[in-house]
């Protein structure tokens, strides 16, 4: 499927989406801050390449799922402005995906950082 937009225009749309997520998404901003703190901690504690891989993957996963969750919520609000059970399920399940990734990130952070902090 060919896009009618140039590649530069496609990148602009993507960056517009990131800008929207940062400016309007409180949770996205919190997750970016926590990800940045984790990266700084990784630098300070000199984590291994394998640990960097895990850290970067979980940070990216949480941010990606938050973006998808935001998109799903916006689409549901357009399609179903009234509260409906199926619309609620879509929103709740997409939020749950972010929650699962966020909880996983806590456990990954514990595995990576706690032994280094208390050693």
VENBEL-V596747 format. One record per backbone hydrogen bond with DSSP energy under -1.0 kcal/mol. NH is the residue of the N-H (numbers start at 0). CO is the residue of the C=O. Records with the same first field share a line. If there is no record, write none. Layout:
BEGIN
NH: CO, CO
END
This chain:
BEGIN
9: 5
10: 6
11: 7
12: 8
13: 9
14: 10
15: 11
16: 12
17: 13
18: 14
19: 15
20: 16
21: 17
22: 18
23: 19
24: 20
28: 24
29: 25
30: 26
31: 27
32: 28
33: 29
34: 30
35: 31
36: 32
37: 33
38: 34
39: 35
40: 36
41: 37
42: 38
43: 39
44: 40
46: 41
51: 47
52: 48
53: 49
54: 50
55: 51
56: 52
57: 53
58: 54
59: 55
60: 56
61: 57
62: 58
63: 59
64: 60
65: 61
66: 62
67: 63
68: 64
69: 65
70: 66
71: 67
72: 68
73: 69
74: 70
75: 71
76: 72
77: 73
78: 74
79: 75
87: 83
88: 84
89: 85
90: 86
91: 87
92: 88
93: 89
94: 90
95: 91
96: 92
97: 93
98: 94
99: 95
100: 96
101: 97
102: 98
103: 99
104: 100
105: 101
106: 102
107: 103
108: 104
109: 105
110: 106
111: 107
112: 108
113: 109
116: 112
117: 113
END
